C-alpha cells in the first residue's frame, strides 16, 4: 500500500482507546481521502494497542511508532517522532486534534519542519483540482471566518473538537498496521508520568463536555455578582456551568469555562442560556445541543433565532421558575 502523499491523522490514545476527537478527525480524513481517491493513514505514537480501532474508524493503514521512550506523551520526544515519520512517508496533510497535547505538538512540529500551521480550524475541504486544502477558522475572536491555504507540505493544522461528529465504528474493516521505531537523536524525556488518577464521578459528571445540562451566563447577568447567582443556579439543578466570551474578557471567569467556537464546544441534552446574546461564535459552540432554552430581555437577541425555546424577561426572575420545573422533571 502506498502511504506517501496521502491524508494522515495524528491519533491520540488514552487508556488504550482512540480519543473522541481523533475519532472525529478520522471521519473527516476519510472524507478527504475519498475525495482524491487517496489512502487514509492513522499515526499512533506509543499506543499501538488501539491500532485496529483506528482502522475501524476509517483508516486504510496505521503507522505505530513504538519506541519505549514514547510510552507517555512528551512534547519534545513526540515532536521528534512525528517529524521523522513525516520525513520518511511525506504525507500531503496531517490533521491534528486541537487538544492541549495536540496544540503543543502542532506548534512544535511547525517550527521543527518549517511548516505553515493553521490553528483551531472548524472545517477543511478541497476547493481546487490539486492537493491544496482550504482551511476554515475563526478570526477576530469569532466575529468572522477566514479561508486559509498553505504552500508548505505536509499541510498541517489543528482541528477543534465536536465539529465532525457522527463518525461510525466498523469492526469489520481491515487495513495494514506498520510498526516503526525512530531515531530520537539522543533526546530524553523532560517529565515522568507515574500514574493517572480518574476524576471523582461528581466532578467528571459536571464537566462542560460531559454534563447533560449546561447553564451558560452571558453579558445580561450585569456584573460578577450576577454571574455567581447564575453559577449557584447551575449547581442547584446539577448542571455544568459556563460563560460567554464577554465575561471572560471582563476577568470574571477563566477561559476554561468559556463556551463557544473560541472556547469549548458543547452538546448537552439541555443548554440554558441566561443573558447570552447569541453571537455567531457562541452559536457554533452550542448548536449541537438537543434543546436550547434562551432567556434574554432583548426580544431581538440573535440567540432567539436558533433557540428551541425562548423567554423574553429578566433572567433572575426566570431562574427560580426553571429551577423548580427542572427539579420536578428530574424527580
N, C-alpha and C positions, 0 to 999 in steps of 0.2 A: 504493500500500500504506500502510495506517495504521500509524504507528510509535509513536504516543502510548499511554500506559497499558498497555504490554506488558512482557514479560520481556527484560531486557538482560543481556548478559555482556560484561564488560571482558576483551578478549583480548590476552594478551601474545605478542609475536612476537620470536623470536631467530633470527638467520641466515636470515631470510625464511620461517621456519616457525612455525606455531602451537605454543605450548608444550604439553607433555603435560598440565599442569594445566588450561590453558584448554580443551583438547580435552575433558577430563573435564567441565568446567563447561558446555560447550555441550551435552553429552549430557543433563545434569541440567536445563539450561534448556529443552531440547526437551521433556522430560517435563512440566515445569511449564507451559509454554505450551500443550501439548496438553490438559492437564487443565482449562484455562479457555478453550480454543479461541482462544488468543491468538497473536500473532506473536512469534517469537524473533529478537532483533536482536543482532548482534555489534558491539561498539565497538572499533575499532582506532585507536590513536593513533600516527601516524608510519609504521607498517609496512604500507602499502597493498598490497604485492606478495602478501600472504597472504590477501587478501580472499576470493578464490574458495575457498580451503581452509576458511575459516570457514563458508562455505555448505555445503561438502561435509561438514563435521562437524555440520550440523543447523540452521544459521541460515536464516531466511527472507530476511533483509536484513542488510547490513553498512554501518555508517557509518564512514567513514575520515576522520580528521582529519589534514590534510596540510600544516599549517604547516611551513615549513623549519626553524624553531627546535626542532621536536619530533622530529628525526631520531634522537636518543638519549634514553633516559629521564632526566628531571629532575623530581624530585618536585613542585617548585613549579609548573613550567610544565604538567606533566601534570595536576595537580590543577585548575588553571585551565581547561585544555582540556575535561576531563570535566565540570566544573561548567557550563560554557557550553553544552555539548551537552545535558546533563541538563535545564537550564532551557528549552531550545528544544523538546525532544521529550517531556519529562515522563514518563519510564518509571515503571512501577509498582514495579519492582525492578531492582537492579543487583547481579549476582553478581561478586565479585572474588576471584581466587585468592589464597590466603594465602602467597604467595611473599614474599621480602624486599621487593621493589618494591610488590607488591600490598598488603601490610600498611601500608607507608608511604603509599601513595595512599589507601587506605581511611580511615585515621585523619585525614589532611588534608582529604579530601572531607567527612567527617562534620563536622569543625569549620567548614569553609568554608560549608557549606549548612545548618548547624544540624540535622543529621540524627542519629537514633539509629544506632548501628553494632553489629552482633553479630559478634564476632571469633572466628575459628578454629572455625567450625561443622563438624559432621560429618554433618549431614543437614538437609534443609529440605523442607517439604511443605505443601499446603493441607489444613486440617482443618475449615474452615468453608465458608460459601457465598459469601463475598465474596473480595476480592483479598488478604486478610491471610494472610501466610505464618507458619508455625510453624517457628522455627529451633531446632535441637538442637545443644548444645555442652557440652563437659565443664566441670565446676566442681569446686572443692576438689581441684585437681591430679589430676583424672581419677577421683576416688572416686565421683562420681555425675554424671548428665547432666540438664540442665535444658532446659525449653521456654521460649522467649522470643518475644514478639510485639512488633513495633514499630509505633508510631502515626504516625510521620512518613513522608512519601513524597518521593522513592522509598525503598523499603525497601532497606537497604544492609547487606551482610555480606561478610566474607572467609571463604572456604571452604578447608579443608585438602585436601591432595593425596592421591592413591591411595585415594580413597573411592568415587567414581563411575566406576569403571573399566569398560572394555569398550565405550566409545562408538565406533561404526564410522565409517569414512570412505567416503562415497559420492560419487564424482566426477561422477555423472550428475545430481545435484541442481542446480537453478537458483535464483537469487534476485536481489534488487536490490542493487546497490552504489552507495552515495551518498557523494560526496566533499564534505567540509565544510572550511572554514577558520574559525578562531575568533579573536576579539579577545582577545589575551593581556594587554591592559591595560598594555603597556609593560614587562612583566616580562622579565627577562633570565636566561639560564641561569647557575647558580652553579658549574657544573662543565663541563669539556670532555672528551669522550671522544676519545682519539687513536687507539686501536687495541684490538683484542681478541686475546688470546693463549690458545689452547686449552691445557688441562691436559695434561701428559705422559700418554701412554697408560697407564702403570703406575699413576699416581695416579688417573686417571679410573676405571680398572677396579675399584679398591678402594673407591670411594665407597659409602657405605651404600645409596644409592638404586640404584646400578647393579651392585653386586657380586653374583655368582651364589651365593656362600656368605657368610653373615654369622655372626659369633660374637658373642653377647651375654653380658656379665658382669653378675651380679646381686649382691645382698647376701651371698649364700653364699660369695663369694670371701674374706670375712673382713676383709681390710684392703687398703690401697693396693698393697702388695707382691703380694698375691694377684691383684689386678686386673691388674697388669703381667704376671704369669705367663700369665693368660688372653690378654692382648694379644699376647704372644710366640707363643702357640699359634696365634692367628689369622694372624699374619704367616707362621708356618711352613707353614701349609696354603694360603696365598694368599687369605685371606678378609678381608672387611671387618670392622671391629671397632666395637662399640657397647656401651652400658651401660644399665642400668635407672635409673630416677629416683633411688633412694636413693644411688647412687654419685655422682651429680651434686650432690645435696643435701649430701653429705659433703665436697664440694670436691675429690674425687679425679679428676674428669673434667669436661670442658666440656659445656655444653648442646648443642653442635654434634653430639655423638655420642650423645645420649640417644635411645633407641628407645622409641616408644610414642605414644599419641594426643597427649600434651603435648610430644612431641619429634618424631622423624622416623618416618614410616610406611614400612615396607619390604615388599618382596615378592620375596625371593630364591628361588632353586631350593631351597636348604637353609638353614635357620636353626638354629643350635646355641645353645641357651640354657643357660648354665652358672651354676648357683646363682641362677637367676631364679625368684621365687615365682609370677609369672604373674597379677598384679593386673589388673583389668579394663582399665585404661588401657594396660597393656603388651599385653594380648591384642589389643585393637583395632588396635595398631600393627604386629602381625606376622601377623595371621590370614590374610593373603593369600599367605603363603609356601607354596611347593609341598610342602615337607616340613619339619616342626618336630621337632627332636630335643632333649629336655629331660633335664638331669642335675641332681638335687637330692637332698639327704639326707632330706628330708621326704616320705614317701610320700603325704601328703595335700595337697601343694602344689597350688594351683589350676592350675598350668601343665600338670599331667598330664591335666587334663580336656579339653584341646584339642590337646596334642602328638600327633604321629603315632607317635613312639617315645619311650619314657620309660625312664630308667635311675635307679634309686634307689641312690645311692652318692656317694662322695667325688669331686668334680669333678677334683681334682688327680691322682687315680689313674686316672680315666677318660680324661683328655686325651691321654696318650701312646698309648693304645689307639686312640682316634679318629684321632689324627694318622697313625698307621701305616696304618689302614684307608682313610682319605681319600687318602693318597698312593698307595696301591695302586690305588684307583679311578681317580685322575687318570692314572696311568701306563697 
